[in-house]
Amino acid sequence: MQMSVKLVQGQLVDGLPGVGFVHNGLVICDPYVSDCGRFPVDPKDYGVSIEEANFLLALNKTVVKSAQDTLDDVPSKIRESLNVSLSRLYKDFAQSESLVIHLRVQAVECMREAFSAT
């Protein structure tokens, strides 16, 4: 889809990586919500069409799903190679910096694919 706004990397309300556009100096990842995050708005208030707004929401769901799938898959691969229990992995690696970096790389790759489709 051709967007009328330039897409940039942003952050969703829950802190996960997202895609949005800049409006009044803020990255908007959900064009159905006000820039303060408290009120519903019409995407046209940001200068985007309903189709663009829906595309952006779908894109962000894809980014989040990709990050979650990566998180779910990493422990099984590590567990298989190290022969350790899943509960121990979650305890030992849940906050691991390398896991966080891996998730960010996967999210960026997903965004690159999405940007190349626009």
N, C-alpha and C positions, 0 to 999 in steps of 0.2 A: 504494500500500500504506500502510495506517495503521501507523505505528511506535509502539512502546511507549516509545521514548526520543526526546528532542529532537535533531534533526540540526543539526550545526554545521559550519562550515568547518574543515578540518584540513589536515594535510600527510602525504602518503604517505611510506614509508620512503625512497624515492629522491628526495624533495624536491619532488615534483610536488604540485599542489593536490589535495585530496581532501575527502571528506565523512565525518564520523564522529559520535560522541556522547561526552559527557563521562562518565568513570568514574574516581572517586578523583582528580579534578583533571587527568586526562590525556584528550586526544582520541583515541579509539579508532576507527581507520579500517578495521581488519581484525579482526573479532570472533573469528577463529579463531586469533589469535596473542596471547600474553600481553602485558600492558602494558609489559614490558621489551623485547618484541620477540624473545625468544629461544626461547620454548616454545609448542607448540601447546596450545590450550585449547578447551573447549566453549563456544560462544557463550552458553549458559545461565549460565555463570559471570559474565557481564556483565549478565544479566537480559534478553537478547534471544533470540527464537526462531530456529530454523534458517532459517525463511523470511525473517525480517528480516535475518539475517546474509547470506544469499545475495543479497537485494535490495541491501544496502549494498555488497557486493563488485561486483555488476553496475553499480551507480550509479558507483562509483569507476572502473571500466573505461571507462564512458561519458565521464566527466570527462577521463580521461587521453587517450582517443581523440580527443575534441574538441580538446584542446590540441595533440595531435600533428598532426591534420588541419589545424589553423590554421597551425601551423609549416610544414607542407608546402606549403600554399596561398599563404602570404605571399610567398615568394621568386618564385613564378611570376608573381604579379600585379605585383610590383615589376619583375621582369625584363622583362615585356611592356611596361610603361609607360616604362621607362628604356632598354630595349634593351641590357642588359648580361648577361654570362655568369653562369650559376648558380654556378660555383665562386667567382667574385669576390664574388657576393652572400653566400655562406656565409662567406667570409673577412671581408668588411666588416661584415656585419650580424648574424652569429651571436650576438654578445654585446650587441647593441644594446638599450639600455634601452627604447626604444619598442616593440621586438618583445616583450620580456618583459612590458611593460604590456599589450600587445594580447593575449597569451596568457592573462594573468590575467583580463582582461575576458571573454574567451571562456569560460574555466572557470567564472567566476561566473555567466554567463548559462546555462550548462549546468546548474549547481546550482540556479538559480532554477526552471528548467523541471522538474527532478527534484523539488524541494520542492513545487511546485504540484501534482504528480501524487500526492503522499502525503496 
